[in-house]
Amino acid sequence: MATTFYEIFSELNKIPRPSHHEERVADYLCLFASEHGLTYRRDEHNCVVIEKAASPGCEDAEPIVILNHMDMVCVAKDGYLRDGRPFDPLTDEIRPYIETDANGTRWMKAEGTSLGADNGMGLSMALAILADDSIVHPAIEVLTTTNEEDGMSGAEGLSRDFIHGRKVINLDSEAYNEITVGAAGACLQVGKWDIERQPLPEGFTCMRLVMDGGLGGHSGVDINKGRSNCIKELFSMIMHDFDGGTRDLNGILICHMSGGTANASIASWAEATIAVPAENAEQLKPQVQHWNECLQAKYAETDATVNVRLEPAEQQPTYITNAGNIIWCINFLPCGVEAMRTDMPGTVMTSNNIGMLRIDGNRLTVSCHTRSFSNQKQAELSSVIRSLMRAAQATDVEMLMDTGSWVERADSPLLALTCQTFKDVLGFKPKTVAMHFVLEAAYYVEKYPGVEIASIGPLIIEPHSTSERVNLDTADNIWKVTVELIKRLAGK
């Protein structure tokens, strides 16, 4: 039976757990509780809370909650094969490995995919605490939510009596020397088009435009790093050079289009199957080469491997007659940083990311993930996005998530104790920061009056991407801090 947090993390990585598909990992959590003689509850959204009674002599201490989420953003490298076939996030495990850099620092990465240290590492620590009876603690509720990465429907659906503690240690932060005391709000919207098709005219030949090699990354913490969003870039190029604002693409027909891997990730690839008169096909090659030169010059310092190319494609029977409207919309959708905070240099105030473009049958969807520390600015930008989608004749615009920002109060006793514990255990006092990612804290502040939240975690680089890695030395130290903090919260 796994007991250390590294052993538990290894077990978690054997369980596919992308957002919206957490049933198996929820089963694992319930089995873990049963095997350790602990009580648990599971709600209709597969959120699980595991309860452990206080250590002897600590029964009078205020109960605590350790918070994590069980889902991960699961992305794979372009062309990555698992045992000779394309990687499938719904069936294939994550394969971690450890590298030691030139400075002797140990890093855990994953073979060909994102790692899931966000938030698997924190969840593993919480479970290891439950498994270790030598750790002194007050009554503990380990709460693990679902769909945190793609809508937060798990946290939103929690009943108001699902947890009882009001001191929450969130292990979902990614900057080791910081305590997160604030997080941006966010809304996730999906524009939907009923696509219209007609037979491809005779004499047209199909080709495939592919843009890939982008670094991608977390659409919150990496949004200000100047990386390419391939959905935005590819379809803006198509519109600028072939459309001119007419929405008819001047004879270029679109047979298929797609891009991006997750709503909460910067799109690292996009593609379109296009059709042109056969006699014009050769003329596209120098145009695409020009695009590639411009693209690589634009992102030479921030995203050097992104590229666009023209490939052969199977002949398609139909084309999308309303593709011009959709491409027009993508071109005008905001994408990237909209405003920076003036009171916190280097911190993004408001942003939007175009996460995914998909066709399922005759329905095309485009997702936008908007974040802001200002609820008003968030509402204004999301309204602009809805208006653009409707102007592009979207059949429907659906709001999948809409949560406000959160800022912990400065006089929080839990925050003060957490800072002091860092100083006593590790010899430094962490910075307190507000981050341009979304935490579930806004839901807890609303549902559970009087709640205090301190969010900590190991150093995780490039979450939501295939470059994701966690610094194991910082993971070891966060474990020490968490164990000591829990002991102090028990009054010992």
Secondary structure by P-SEA (a helix, b strand, c coil): ccccaaaaaaaaaacccccccaaaaaaaaaaaaaaaccccccccccbbbbbbcccccccccbbbbbbbbccccccccccccccccccccccbbbbbbcccccccbbbbbbcccccccccaaaaaaaaaaaaccccccccccbbbbccccccccccccccccccccccccccccccccccccbbbbbbbbbbbbccccccccccbbbbbbbbcccccccccccccccccaaaaaaaaaaaacccccccccccccccccccccccccccccccccccccccccccaaaaaaaaaaaaaaaacccccccccbbbbbccccccccaaaaaaaaaaacccccccccccccccccccccccbbbbcccbbbbbbbbbcccaaaaaaaaaaaaaaaaaaccccccccbbbbbbbcccccaaaaaaaaaaaaaccbbbbbbccccccaaaaaaacccbbbbbbbbccccccccccccccaaaaaaaaaaaaaaaaaaacc
